[in-house]
Amino acid sequence: MTDLTTGPGAESGRVRVLVADDQAIVRDGLVTILDLAPEVDVVGQAADGAEAVAESLRLRPDVVLMDLDMPVLDGTAATVRLAREAPGVAVLVLSTFGDRAAVAAALRAGARGYLTKDADRHQLIDAVRAVAHGQAVYGGEVDALLRDAVVGQDAPDDAPADHLRARFPTLTPREAEVLALIAEGAGNREIARHLVIGVSTVKSHVNAIFAKIGARDRAQAIVLARPR
């Protein structure tokens, strides 16, 4: 049985990318941009979500650059299938849509990153590299949307950790504090400094939190942590 946990690029140090977009001119432009990065190999293209899934299962790329508005199977549904059938393939959404609902749906589906199509080529290449190495990436406007979704501009000034623990009762008080800081966009080192604990301890808490709330990565944890 073929191992779909990791793609061959992970071992070679190169990043294998499949580009999925229903507009041929957009696909061609993205391929041209990605070809500028010497460590990136574009291994395939897809014109709809169903083709993106099929080609991903066949080619095992490290990253799928996924449009959302595609025929046959949309990008969000394709991401759900890839999360289930090829969890080692990282989905980086590149979409015209940057509204809160689209972002939340994509991240819940399992996307590891989200950029809007006004991103420049440097942001795109950096994001491809980052998600290939397990990081969660979202552009500035998307980042702002996620933070607003979690904390709310008009949210009352009370302890977010208490609310998170009420919603996720299996979290310990410390884990709830860590999740609250993740929701604010803090990295592991920032969390360690804020809580006066070691970075390795933070990592252990983060792993436990993801398991308890059902998050694959930080981006999805932010979406799950937002008020309902």
N, C-alpha and C positions, 0 to 999 in steps of 0.2 A: 504494500500500500504506500502511495506517495506521501511523504512527510510535508504537510502544508504549514507547519509551525513557523519555519523560517525559510526565507528565500536564499538562493545561492549567493546573492550579492552581499549578504551579511558577513559571510566568511572572507570574501575577497577584498572587502573595504570599499567596494564600489556600490552605488545605489541604483537598483534596477527599478524603472518607473514605467507604469502603464498610464496613458493619457486617455480619459473618457470624457468626450464632449460630442454633442450631436451636430455641432457646426464644424464642417471640415476646415474652414479657414482659421477657426480658433484653435483646433487641434494642431494644424500646421504651425501656427505661431508659437504655441506652447512647446512643441517639439524643437523648434529652432532655438528658443530661449534655453531650454534644458540642455541642449547640445553644447551650449557655451560653457557649461560646468564640466571640467575634465573627468570628474569622478562619478558623473551621472550617465547612465545608459538608458535610453528610451527603448524598451523591449517590445512595446505593443501599443495599439490604439483601439479604441472602441467608440462606436457611434450611438450606443444606447446602454441602459443599465444592465440588461440581460447579457449583452455582449461583453460588458465590463466584467461581470461575474465569470462568464465562461472563459474568457481570455486570462483572467487572474488565476483561475484554477489550473489552466493549462501552462501558463508561463511562470507562475509564482514570482511576481515582482515583489520588491520590498515595499513599494508605495504605489497606490492608485491615486492619481490626481483626478478627482471626481466632480463633474458638474452635477447639479441637482435636477434641473429641468430638462429631462431627456425622455424620449418616447420608449414604448414597450415596457420598460421598468425604470422608474425614476431613480435618481441618485441616492435618495434616502433608503428606499427599499433595497437597492443594490448593496448599500452599506450594511444593512441588517443581515443580508445573506452572506456577505463576506465575513462579518464578525462571527457568524455561526460555522461557516464551511472552511474558511481560511483565516483563522485568527491571527496568524503571523503577518498578514498583509495589512499594512497601515494605510488607512484612507485619509487623504488630505482633500477636503472639499475646497473647490475654487468655483465660486458662484457669483452671479450678478446680484442675488438676493442676500442682503445683510440684516434682515429684520430679525427680531428676537425669536419669533416662532420657527423660522427656518433654521436658525442656529441651534436652538434647543432640540429640534427634531433630529438634526444631523448628529449632534453629539450624543443624544440618547441612543441613536441607532448604532453608535460605535465609532464614529469618525474621531481620529486622533488630532485633527487640526481643521481650521476653517479660515479661509482667506476670501475676501471679495476680489472681483476681477479688476479693481483699480490698484491692486498691489503691483509694485514694480518688480523687475526681473530679479533683483538682488533679494527682495523679500521672499519671492517664490522659491528660488534656489535654496536659500537658507532654511525655509520651512520644510522643503523636501528632505534636506539633510537631517533636520531635527526630528521629524516624525519617523524617519528610517531608523533613528537611534533611540526610539522609545519616548521621545519628549512630546508633550502636548503643545500645540502652537495655534494661536489665533491672532489675527491682525488687530491693530489698535482700535478700530471702531467696534469690532466684534468683542474685544476685551472689555470695552466700556459697557456694551450691552449686557454682557454676562455679569459684570459687577453690579449694575443697576438691578438686574433680575434677582440677584442674591440679597443685596442689602436694601434696595428700594430707596429712591430719593426722599420719600416722605415717611420712611420707616421710623418707628419710635426708638428712642435712645435707650434700649435695654440690652441685656446680655444675649448676643446671638447664640452662644454656646448652650445656654439653657433651652432655647427653642429647638436647637438641633438635637439635643439629648431627648427632648420630649417627643420629637418626630422619629428619632432612631434610638429606641430605648436600650438596645444592646451596646451602644457606645458607652465607654467609661467617661467620667468627667474630663479627663485629660484628652481623650480622643475627640470629644466634642469641641474642646478648645482648639485642637489642631485643625479640625475640619473647618471651624469658623475662620481661622487664619488662611487656610487654603482657599476658601470662598472669597477672601479679600485679595487673592492673587499672590500671597506670600510664598516664597520658595523655602526649601528645607532649612537653609542657613538662617534666613530671616525668622522662621518659626523657632529655631533653636535659640537664637539670641533673645527673642521676645519672651519665651517660656523658661529661659535659663536651663536648658537641657542640652545633651549632646546631639549632634546631627544623626548619629547612628540610632539614637533613641527615637528621633523624629521619624526616620525611615521605617522603623518598626511600627510606630503608631500609624503611619500612612498606609502601610500594607494591611494592617488590621482594619482600618477604616474602610478601605476599598472593598475588602472581603465582606464587611458587615452591611454596607449600603449598596453593594452591587455595582460599584464603579470600576471601569477598566483603567482610567487614568484621571489626571487632575481636571481636565476639561469637563469630563462627564461628572466628576464629583461636584464641580461648581454648579452644573445644571441641576443635579439631584438635591443640592443643598439649598436651592432658592426657595423662598416662601411659596406655599401653594394657596 
